[in-house]
Amino acid sequence: MKTVIHIKADKEVKENATKAARELGLNLSEVINASLRNFIRTREVIFSSTPQMTLELEKLLDRVEEDIKKGRNFSPTFRTAQEANDYLESL
């Protein structure tokens, strides 16, 4: 079941948020619902202009760092585009 939440927002804030949402292929309701779900899940509200990594991203980066240390999941370096094409065709 859906419900309606009425909030007060500055006109410019709403317009800019709507524009940013559209640029991501979303509408403002979807953005607000995602924010509310995140609040429910994490029980935190972050006010920051500095981006923060999610736990999922931190775990992914840990795996990438492990691959770097072990030299895994890397393609070779190429001097020419033809070398790169040859390599891709050999896979």
Secondary structure, 3 states (H helix, E strand, C coil): CCCCCCCCCCHHHHHHHHHHHHHCCCCHHHHHHHHHHHHHHHCCCCCCCCCCCCHHHHHHHHHHHHHHHHCCCCCCCCCCHHHHHHHHHHC
